[in-house]
Amino acid sequence: MIGLEQVYWLIGLMFAAIAILSWRDRTHRRWLGNTAFWGLLSISFLFGTFIGNLANGILVLALVGLAGTGATGLGTVKTTSPEERDRRAAQRGSWLFGPALLIPLIAIVGTFTLGRIPLGGHPLADPRNVTLIALALGIVVALGVAMIWLRPSVHAPLEESRRLSDTIGWAAILPQMLAALGAVFALSGVGRAVGQIATTWLPLGHPLAAVATYCIGMAIFTIVMGNAFAAFPVMTAAIGVPLIVHKFGGDPAIMGAIGMLSGFCGTLATPMAANFNIVPAALLELNDRNGVIKAQVPTAVAMLIGNITLMYLLVFRF
């Protein structure tokens, strides 16, 4: 059975390849820092399950140290010129989006099928993580299609992966770090503390008030923490489960789905979500580093209002 561990191995192999390419790039003055950073990250994905919590913790501290001291940077990457990319894009037109669109298509189809295909008396893919497994499969298939169709050099995908990873830098691991922070907050009782404060100072005796507090709280905590996955366990333990589910009888699945979407409204409006908002501004060479955020805030507010309305209409009806 294919599980999440195999997906981790696939990611680990990619980061290992990036580390090897960084090691070979002796023209870059930060080649050693890049090699260490991406190499340690590959170890975490390849062997994290086997090396224990202490070793994983030391590894994370080493990654933070490398990022915090500016030991990483953009290396010298073998890539095509802008003129060559423009010429190839003009030749193929909108069909270039084909391989990219294969990824969500296979992810959706795989989500509904892979967990039901039998293999040796077990499902082909772990039903608990079938969506992530299908997403990884979609990426592999899309890469294969692009390689057969576009016929780049064998090293092109790895070189481009290295270029993108070096450009994003430490922000590439920010989602995992913040999600882990959310789990730490939940285990340390932050959710209960927030719930006590909310129930003491806010009028939460009506279902609409509980829903609005939960959705707005998800957005605010995401703005502060930079990641909806970090905010989710805190706000769900504080407001979602005790009030919306237990007190008012709401559906936990609907609450969780719309609650996460409310958190993503906060993602649109925070520089803490650097990989979504600050890195794109750098890649697009915008004069205003907060330009992406400013363009997204009106959409975030409209979506948050819509989420509150949608949750109130649906969560208590099923």
N, C-alpha and C positions, 0 to 999 in steps of 0.2 A: 504494500500500500504506500502510495506517495503521500508524504506528510509535509509539515512546515519545515522540518529539518532539511529536506532535500532542496527546498527553496533557498534556505540559508546557505547551503553549500554552493548553489549556483551564484548567489550574490558574492559569497566569499571568494570564489574563483575569479570573478570579475575584478574585485578589488586587489586580489593578488597579482593579476596581470597588470593593473595600473601601477602597483608598487614596483614590479619588475621593469616596466618602461621608465619609471622615474629613476630607478637605480642606474639604468643605462644612459640617462641623459646627463652626462657630466658637464655639459655646457651651461646648465642651470645652477645658479649659486645656492639654491635651496634644495638641491636634488636629494640630499640626505634626509632633510626634514620631511619632504614629500614621500620618500620611500618608507620612512618609519611610520608616518601617519596612516597611509593607505595599507601598509603591511600589517600594522596592529589591528586595523579595522577588519582586514580579511581574516585574521586569526580569530577575532571575536565571532564572526559568522561561521567559520569553518569548525572551530573547536570550542566555542562558548559553552556548549552543552556539557562538555567533558572536563573542563579545567576548573570548575567550581566557582563559587561566588567570590571568594577572596581574590583569585587570579583575575576574574572578570572586573572586579572593582579596581584593582591596580591598573589593568589595561585601560579602563575608562579614564582614570586619573592621568595616565600617560598621554592619552589622546587630548585631554583638556590642556595639559602642559604644553604639548606641541602647538596646539592652536593658539593658546594664550600668549605664547612667546613669539608668535609670528614666524615659526619655523617652516611654514608651508607657503607656497606661492605658485603662480602659473609658470609651467615649464615650457620648453621648446617642443612644439608638437608638429609632426609632419601632417599637413593638411592641404587641401586645395586652395587656390587663390579665390578671392571674391568674384573675379571675372569668370573663372572656370565654373564656379557654382552657378552664377547667373546664366551661363550658356547651357549648362546641363538642365537647369530648371526650365528654361524656355523650351528645350527640346521635349520634355516630358509633361509639362503643364501640371494641371491639378492631380494627375495620376500619381504624383509623388506622395500624396497623402494616403494612398492606398495601404502601404504596409503599416503606417501608424494607426489607421482605422481598423486594421485587423485585430489590434490588441484589445480594445474594448469589446469587439464582436465576439472574439474567442473567450474572453473573460465572462461575458454574459451567458453564452451557450454552455461553457464549461461549468459554470456555477449550477446549472440545472441538470447536468448530465454526468459529470465525472464522479460524483458521489454515489451514483446509482449503477455504474458499470461494475459488475462483479469480476474479481480476479482472485482465484484461489480461495474462494469463500469469504473474501473481504472486498469492500469497495475499492475501486482503483485509486481514488483520492480520499483523504481524510474528510468526512463530511463536516467536521468542525471548522476546517480551514480551506474549504473547497474553492472559495472565491479567490483567495491569494494564490492558491495553486494554479487555478485557471488563468489568472493574470500573468503569472510567470510563464506558463505555457504559451500564452498569446505573444509575449515578448520574444520567446525563442522562435516561434513560427514566423512572426513578422520579420525578425532578423534574417532567417533563412530565405524568405521570399525576397527581401531587399538585396541580399547577396547574389541570388540567382539572377534577378532582374537587372540590377545596376552594375554588377560585376566589378566592384571595387577591389582593391588589394586585400589580401587575407587579413592584414594588420589594421586596415582602416577602421573597423568597428572599435577595436581596442584603443587606437590612437585618439579617436573622437571621444570615446568614453573618458579617456584620461584628460583630454582638453576640457570637457564639460565639468568633470570632477574637480580639476584644479581651479577652474573658474569659480565654481560654487564654494570650494574649500570646506572649512569646518562646518558651514551651514548645512552641508549634506547630512550630517548626523543629528542636527538639531531636533527633528521630529522624534527620533528614538529617545534622545536624552530627556526631552520634555514629557514624553509619555511615561517614561520611567519615574520622573519627578511626580507626576500625577499619582502613580501607584504608591509612591512613598508617602505622599500627603494623605491618601486614603487610609493607609495602614497606620499612620500616626494620629488619626482621629481628627484631621482638619475638617472633614465633612460634617462630623457631629458638632464640632464647634461652630461652624458656619450655620448649621441648622438651628442651633440654640439661639444664636444671635438673630437670625431671620425671624423665627417664631416669636421672639420676645419683642422685637421692634417693628415688625411689619404686620399689617392686618391680613393674615393668611386664612381667614375663616371661610372664604369663598373659593370655589374651584378656579375661577378666572384669575384671582389674585395669586394662587399657587402656581398656575401655569405661567403667568407673566413673570413672576419672580424666578422661576426655574429657567425660562428661556433667556431672559435678560441677564441672569446670573451666569449662564453658560457663556454668553457673549463677553461679559465683563471679565470673567476668569480667563477666558481664552486670550483676550487682549493683554492681560497681565502676564500670563504664563507662555503665550505664544503658540499654543497648541490645544486644539479642542479635545484631543485624547487625554491630555493632562487635566483639563477642566472637568471632563465627564465624570470620573469617579467621585470628585469632590462634591459637585452640585447634585449628582444623583443620590449620593448618601445623605446630603443635607436636606434637599427639598423633594427630589423626584420620588424616591421609594417611600419615605414616611408620610408624605402628604398626598401627592398625586395618585400613587398606587394604593397605599394602605388606607388612608383616611377617606379619600373620595372615590376609590374603586376604579382608577384609570388603568388602561391597558399598558403594561410595561414595554411591549414591543413598539407600539406607536409612540409612546413617550420617549424611548431611547432614540428612535430614528429621527424624530423631529427635534429632539434635544441636541443631537449631534449637529444637525443642520444649523441650529441656532448658534452653536459654538463656532461653526465655520463663518458665520456672519462676523464674529469677532476676529477671525483670521484675516478677513479682508481689510481690517482697520488697524492693524498693529505692526510696528516695525520689529516686534519680537519674533514674528513669523518671517525671519530674514530670508529663508529660502524661497518664499512665495512673493515677498514684497520688495525687499532690498536688493536681492540678487538680480531679479529681472530688471530693476532700474539701472543696475550696473551693466548688465548685458546689453540693454538698449541704449546705453550711454546718455541717459537723461540728465539734464542739468539739475533737476530737483530730485534728490534721492528718495523723497517721500511722494513723488509724483504718482506712482502706482496706487498708493494708499488713498491719496486724495481723489483719484478717479473712481475708486471702489466704494468709498464711504456711503454715497447715496444709495447704491445698490444694497449694501449691507443693512442699512436702516430699513429700507422697504422690505427686504427679505425677513428681517427680524419681526416686523409687524405682521407679515403674512404667516410666519411660523407660529406666533402666539395665537393668531386667529384659527389657524388650521389645527393646532393641537387641542384648543378648547372645543372645537367642533367635533373632533374625531376621538380623542383619547377616552372620553367617558361614554362613547356610543357603542362600543364593541365588547 
